[in-house]
Amino acid sequence: MGESEKLVKSLFDMARQTKPAVIFIDEIDSLMSSRSDGENEATRRIKTEFLVQMQGVGKDDEGILVLGATNIPWDLDPAVRRRFQKKIYISLPDEAARYVMFKLNIGDTPNNLVEEDYKELASMTDGYSGSDISTLTQDAIFEPIRKCQMARFFKKEGKNYVPCSPSDYGAFKMSLNEIPEPELLYPPDVCKDDFIKAMSKIKPTVSQFDLKKQEEFTTEFGQEG
């Protein structure tokens, strides 16, 4: 009891001593939601201390930038909204941004995607958030491993074992566990079809209702990012 507000005070004291400084609070709604009559006293004191430290009488906040991120800004306490000079709405990524996100997320993972594939994937994922695209890419990256697990025929390319169809030249029947040298297993490269298959399972997590509420809040209190 009492330690949490001390930590808030210490956080701002450290920022003032080392300024210029940035204090970033993710999911700020979990800490600074609207105050209510039935609220726990300890929680109320934390909120009060945060408000005092952020813009209280006699507090020097020059050189300190406080950033907060939330998906439900309407749940923030009105006093918190007043403390933040700018309320900036960051919308879902557009097609150009999604194109870049796919490239960043797949990184150096072996793949056979070409520019047109990235453009098509970006076009097909309208309504996906950055987090959704990351999850989608991770699922697609694991698809070659699943192909190896399900494969019943393999062939050798050089020293490596690769899954194949029964009709492929050099194919021999075996399961993944029967490969004599597992370290020589070579999964197929990630391809566009792996992403399309992942899309059938991973849908956008942001609903149109949520977007509408975000836009209404921005119209009333904020500004476009």
Secondary structure, 3 states (H helix, E strand, C coil): CCHHHHHHHHHHHHHHHHCCEEEEECCHHHCCECCCCCCCHHHHHHHHHHHHHHHCCCCCCCCEEEEECCCCHHHECHHHHHHCCCCEECCCCCHHHHHHHHHHHHCCCCECCCHHHHHHHHHHCCCCCHHHHHHHHHHHHHHHHHHHHHCCEEEEECCEEEECCCCCCCCEECCHHHCCCHHHECCCCECHHHHHHHHCCCCCCCCHHHHHHHHHHHHHHCEEC
